[in-house]
Amino acid sequence: MLDEDIDVVIPWVDNTDPIWRDKAKQYIDLTDLDGERFRDYDTIKYAIRSVEYNMPWVHQIFLVTAGQKPSWFVESPKIKIINHDEFIPHEFLPTFSSIVITMFMHLIPEISEKFIVLNDDMFVVNSTKVSDYFRDGLPNDFYIERPTYPLFLNDYYVFNSLYAINQAFSKRDNLTKKLTKKFNFKYGLINNTISLFLSVFRPYLGFYSAHSAQPYLKTSFEECWRLFYDELHQAASHPTRNRLDVTDWLIRYYQLASFKFQASNPRKHKYFELGLMDDNSFKDALYNKKYLDICINDASIKDDSLDLPDKMIDALSKKFNQPSTCEL
């Protein structure tokens, strides 16, 4: 493995697999098991294609699964299936929490120091280069403060993570450090203004997240496990998400608070919810030249929008119409 190698990691689960379902039903309600967090539209095929097409510089793609593989998958030198038990300590298995899966990714055998995490609903839609995600050995990101407020269950995890960050870092001591990373023209006037206003508050109140392809350093995970061992260990001990958990975003927050990143443009990443999209939205999302990557989250689906998954797959198959090296 070379110092300049950059890997991509994509977690995936097939919730129709009977063996997996038998295990999962011991921990997860059947309604949730078939809900948006676990259901699969086979978008992983197009996520992998998008990386192969538009990130040709990537060294290795790791497809992380619970002992599963897509029906069309064949062995490929560049794309490797990694099972949970190959990198997650056995005391924390089985797990059905994406938080747990992500927090141990630094233990994937032979993973590079620099790697990027995508979900199976994230697609690289335009040609990219290494500097779009890493510069001078650091991940690209954006230090944009944004207040967190209690609205969804996920906010428990965010609040817990921010508490940990505020215990480990003094925002006041950081006030005048790395100003060009804290306030940068790439963030845009509105984001810089909000961050400036929030900078007067003693603690970190939250960070803006684009819910996009996320670059990391392996050493950031190692440092977080030393710094936040109790918080991460507690979260890892829960086979499903628990209100006491921190989120895996804690590692990203650590990179921001310790300035282990390079300032980048958040508008190059785009988040959509499937239930709120139409044909024009699909076309704009997949063909807009200003985006590096997009996320089409399986959310907000209603009875009158049940045809949207089929429309999404049709649009993805037209955009990424060449098989990847791991397809039959």
Secondary structure, DSSP 8 states (H G I E B T S, - for coil): --TT-EEEEEE---TT-HHHHHHHTTTS-HHHHTSTTT---STHHHHHHHHHHH-TT--EEEEEESS---TTB---SSEEEEEGGGTS-GGG-S---HHHHHHTGGGSTT--SEEEE--TTEEE-S---GGGTEETTEEEE---B----S-STHHHHHHHHHHHHHHH--TTTTTTSSHHHHS-GGG-HHHHHHHHHHTTSSS---B----S-EEEEHHHHHHHHHHSHHHHHHHHT-SS--TT---THHHHHHHHHTT-SEE--GGGEEEEEGGG--HHHHHHHHH-TT-SEEEEES----GGGTTHHHHHHHHHHHHS-S--TTB-
